């Protein structure tokens, strides 16, 4: 990046397809769409892990989950290893965060000169029950997702307004400064699915519903069955599914309005022509497809994320179809490109069909370590101890057909599995063993499984209090 300033805007649980510039015909996202018009929109961006804490640690460090040991929502980032914020702070200039970080707590040096309105893991501990992998806890509190539907005001909506206002104030006060980096991190559209009335009303009459993916889709895979048995979302009906999606869409438009306010403040400050802007989400949401909500899977709605990179010098929009990972952002922000396989390198290349990216999941609801490889038109989902899944995203963008069982696909399956191990630089089984050992050690430190499960199991982190 060559601009003097960097504005990084982050959201939580925004599925890539729910944005106008990504082709959704219903959602209203004019501000994010306008950013895409002057930047590069990435069609195949992926989270390094489809759950908050591991994803955010990987984004901070630019390293995959298994190299740092941030396995789940009870293994939060503490500033080690150092990340892009440390590097930029060492070069001079302010490096400030506003909003959700989901690190350990504010006392750790995570590279920021200042943290404003930070949200970190609950009580500095996070979701200890998410480290229990055998037997998997039944997270019955997940049922509340279908019961807490808007329109209305949630603590997260109020918190996002505080984040927006703080970001606008900060940008107006920084008008005369240069060399700053500002991370503005919103919570929307993360559940609870309670949208402010004015944004819910945009979709009040919309007939939104899951796409009714064909019943032969691979949702009955035993690894996914175990996940669904742990995260209990069994009290949705057709009406509540529609209502949930109306609120989700409303929260996306609420997010878009907040982003618009922040970008307007940037323009008013006079720093727009000296500021690179990046927008992305930490992961997506299953959105009721295959009877699943939340994240935690490698289906595109969950593991795929929106990503827009609008350098100060850029005046027209481009589309990049090359697969990228949010771990690439660290190299982009710092300008470190020792490894050419980074976002800062490929943003000038509209197509690189040979690039491969990975994601992985070792957190709540997972009976074993799970890994994803995206390369070209194919996506491999590998589950330790279970059969893999293989999808052709070009021919089958909704991932209805698992190709792994067809003998004619054996060669591509073997190639993808080999490439996954090459990208991981370790065998998935060994990574699974390491994750489980760290998690068992953590659970033991809190008194063992029985004691942990007698306490409350977190459904979400509380918003900071006023």
Secondary structure, DSSP 8 states (H G I E B T S, - for coil): --SSEEEEEEESS-BTTSSGGGT-SS---HHHHHHHHTSEEESSEE-SSSSHHHHHHHHHHSS-HHHHT--STTS---S-S--HHHHHHHTSS-EEEEEE--SS-TTS--S-SEEEEEE-SGGGT--GGGG-BTTB--BGGGGHHHH---SS--HHHHHHHHHHHHHHHHHHHTTT--S-EEEEE--TT-SS----HHHHGGGTT---------TTSGGG-HHHHHHHHHB--TT--HHHHHHHHHHHHHHHHHHHHHHHHHHHHHHHHT-GGGEEEEEEES----TTGGG--SS-S-SHHHHEE-EEEE-TT--S-EEE-S-EETTHHHHHHHT--SSS-SHHHHTT-S--TT-EEEEEE-STT-SS-EEEEEETTEEEEEETTS--EEEETTT-TT-----TT-GGGHHHHHHHHHHHHHHHTS-HHHHHHHHHHHHHHHHHHTT-HHHHHHS---SS------
